[in-house]
Amino acid sequence: MTTEIKRIVLYGGNKLSMMFYLGIRKYFPHLYITVVYLYTGFINIPDPIAENAWAKISYIKYGDYDTLEAVFQGNDAIICTLDSKDTRYQIGLINTAEAAGIKVLVPAHYGIDVDTPILSKYSQRVDIRKIYRALKKSSLKYIIVAAGFSVEDFLAPHFGWDFANNSVLIHGDGTSVNSFTPIADLVRYTVAAVLRIDEFHGRKLRIATYTLSVLDWVAAVEAATGQKFLVRHQKQHPPLRDLKKTNGMSVAWWRAKCEMINILDQGGGLVDWSPHPLDNSLLPEVVPTPINEIIQKAYSLAHK
């Protein structure tokens, strides 16, 4: 029997939830969306989505699984957009989804492939594997998505880009190749696979729009903007004591970014490592975003 998907829950209520919401409305308008915003003790959520004929909003306190189960009932699939470090909430989510009769769950990990040998020494590997094991023991159909680095996250100051001054600081020599996917493409590939869950259940979906080194990105940025960029190299990322003074971000946030910089430098974001090819061709209905379009958007934002 074919698994029918008509109603999707976006579980997290963060920026990634917003991107999934917008992408589903644009490319999959027949789907009904429930957005679950999670909060700790008070609600402080930027840009909330208004309820309408094709979307419902729920505000749930972290750990309130009884209320969550009631919200889940009647839905078909859950796409989780939580930070992948929130292990206990994702395992609780799996149990609650089963109890509510959910058919499909996509856990909140859309980036690096934790099975890549390069990543054996990094903390990101541990918690994600606990989530995978819990999914395999459940009755849920699921997809693990590995899409490399988010392009929007990569083309940003914390990865060394200074579009306002046409310069970039590269950590390492910049020759390691990684996988990169714009968020809009991630949304379309993920939802398209959920709608064809009987084909993709239980597998790791390896998708990437671009496979490039940082130096390749510099060349692409110069070609797309018509500007020459000053390239500087740094062997190691800046000390945490310096990073945490920037942008008002937390120490934990910067620690995670430092780890990702090292992973980028070593090519740990490559999702199509041998013998695992990309799965883009399995979802031909998704047309990847042109690289010039994504670069010009990032560049124009820096020059507003």
C-alpha positions, 0 to 999 in steps of 0.5 A: 500500500502506498503511503499517502502524505497530505499533512506535514508538521514542521517541528522546531519553530526556528529559521529552518522551519520558516524556510521549509514553510515557505518552500512547501507553500511554493512548491507543494501547495497541496500539503497542509502544514502545522508549525510547532514552535518550541519554547523553554518558559517564555515565547520570544519567536521572531517572524511567527507565521500567521494561521490560515486555511492551509497552516496551523501554529502551535506553541509547545513547551519543551518536554510537554509530550502530552500536548505534543501528541495531541497536536501530532494526531491526524498528521502524516509526517514530521520534518524536524528542524531542531538543532541536532544537538537536542538529542533528548528532545528528538528521541522524545519526539520519536516516541511521541510521533509513534504514539500519535500515529505519525507515518514518517519522520525526518530527523533534524540533521541535514548537513554533514554525513556522520559516517564520514571517517574524517569525523570520528573525532568530532562531537557532532557524531555522537548524539546524531547516532543515538537518534539514528538508533532510536529511529531504527527501533521505531515503527516509523518510516524515516529518511536521513538527509545528508546535504553537506554545508548550507550555502547560506551559512557558509557564505557568511562572516563566521566562515571568513567572508567579508562581502562588504570589503571584497575579501575572504579569510580561508582557514587552511589552504582552501583546497579540500572539496565539500558538498554545499546545498542552498536551503531552498534546494534542501527543502525541495529534495527533503519534501519530495523524498517524503512524498515518495517515502516508500522508495526512500524509507530507511536510507540516507539521502545524499544530496548536494547542489554544488561540490566545491573547494573554498578556492573554487567558491572564491572563483565563483564569487568573483565571476558572479559579482565581477569583483576581485576578492582579497584572499588571506589564509589562516592555518587555524581558526581564531581562539574561542576567547576572540570569537565569542566577542563577536556578534553577541553569539554564545560560547556554545554557538562559536564552539560549534562553528569552530568545529565546523571550520575544521571539518570544512578544512578537512573535507568532512562535509563531502557527502558523496564519498566513495562508494556513496554517490549523490542521489540528486538524479533520483529526484529529477523533479527538483531543479537546483538553484544556479550558483550565480543566483545564490552568490548574488543574493548574499553579495547584495545583502552585504551591500544594502 
